[in-house]
Amino acid sequence: MAKNKSKERFMARPIEQHTTAAWANIKKTKPFSNVTIPDEVEVRNAKEWVDTNQK
């Protein structure tokens, strides 16, 4: 067991936020693979975010 219990508590908390993800506004789902297809607006937002955050 770890001596630092707060580390174990914070490790269980997810880092990413799924509410701001590109797939948050799902347009449709592919029937066989259950892959979600985002709305066109979300695709444009994701591309814009990638373009502005490139190094």
NORSULQUI-V684644 format. One record per residue. N is the residue number from 1. RES is the residue in one small letter. SS is DSSP state (H for helix, E for strand, - for the rest). PHI is phi in degrees with one decimal (999 if undefined). OMEGA is omega in whole degrees, 0 to 359 (999 if undefined). Layout:
BEGIN
n:N res:RES ss:SS phi:PHI omega:OMEGA
n:N res:RES ss:SS phi:PHI omega:OMEGA
END
This chain:
BEGIN
n:1 res:m ss:- phi:999 omega:179
n:2 res:a ss:- phi:-79.3 omega:178
n:3 res:k ss:- phi:-73.2 omega:184
n:4 res:n ss:- phi:-96.1 omega:182
n:5 res:k ss:H phi:-71.1 omega:180
n:6 res:s ss:H phi:-67.8 omega:177
n:7 res:k ss:H phi:-63.5 omega:179
n:8 res:e ss:H phi:-63.3 omega:180
n:9 res:r ss:H phi:-67.8 omega:181
n:10 res:f ss:H phi:-76.6 omega:179
n:11 res:m ss:H phi:-69.1 omega:182
n:12 res:a ss:- phi:-78.6 omega:183
n:13 res:r ss:- phi:-84.4 omega:180
n:14 res:p ss:- phi:-69.2 omega:182
n:15 res:i ss:- phi:-88.8 omega:186
n:16 res:e ss:- phi:-75.9 omega:179
n:17 res:q ss:- phi:-113.5 omega:184
n:18 res:h ss:H phi:-80.6 omega:180
n:19 res:t ss:H phi:-74.1 omega:180
n:20 res:t ss:H phi:-103.4 omega:182
n:21 res:a ss:- phi:-74.0 omega:181
n:22 res:a ss:H phi:-65.4 omega:182
n:23 res:w ss:H phi:-91.1 omega:180
n:24 res:a ss:H phi:-67.5 omega:177
n:25 res:n ss:- phi:-102.3 omega:186
n:26 res:i ss:E phi:-80.4 omega:177
n:27 res:k ss:E phi:-82.2 omega:177
n:28 res:k ss:E phi:-158.4 omega:180
n:29 res:t ss:E phi:-125.5 omega:177
n:30 res:k ss:- phi:-69.0 omega:190
n:31 res:p ss:- phi:-68.0 omega:187
n:32 res:f ss:- phi:-81.4 omega:186
n:33 res:s ss:- phi:-96.5 omega:182
n:34 res:n ss:- phi:59.0 omega:176
n:35 res:v ss:- phi:-81.7 omega:181
n:36 res:t ss:E phi:-85.3 omega:177
n:37 res:i ss:E phi:-113.4 omega:184
n:38 res:p ss:E phi:-73.9 omega:176
n:39 res:d ss:- phi:-66.9 omega:183
n:40 res:e ss:H phi:-60.8 omega:179
n:41 res:v ss:H phi:-63.8 omega:180
n:42 res:e ss:H phi:-68.0 omega:177
n:43 res:v ss:H phi:-64.4 omega:178
n:44 res:r ss:H phi:-63.9 omega:178
n:45 res:n ss:H phi:-63.3 omega:179
n:46 res:a ss:H phi:-65.1 omega:179
n:47 res:k ss:H phi:-64.7 omega:179
n:48 res:e ss:H phi:-63.0 omega:180
n:49 res:w ss:H phi:-64.7 omega:179
n:50 res:v ss:H phi:-65.3 omega:181
n:51 res:d ss:H phi:-64.2 omega:181
n:52 res:t ss:H phi:-79.5 omega:184
n:53 res:n ss:- phi:-105.5 omega:176
n:54 res:q ss:- phi:-76.9 omega:179
n:55 res:k ss:- phi:-97.0 omega:999
END
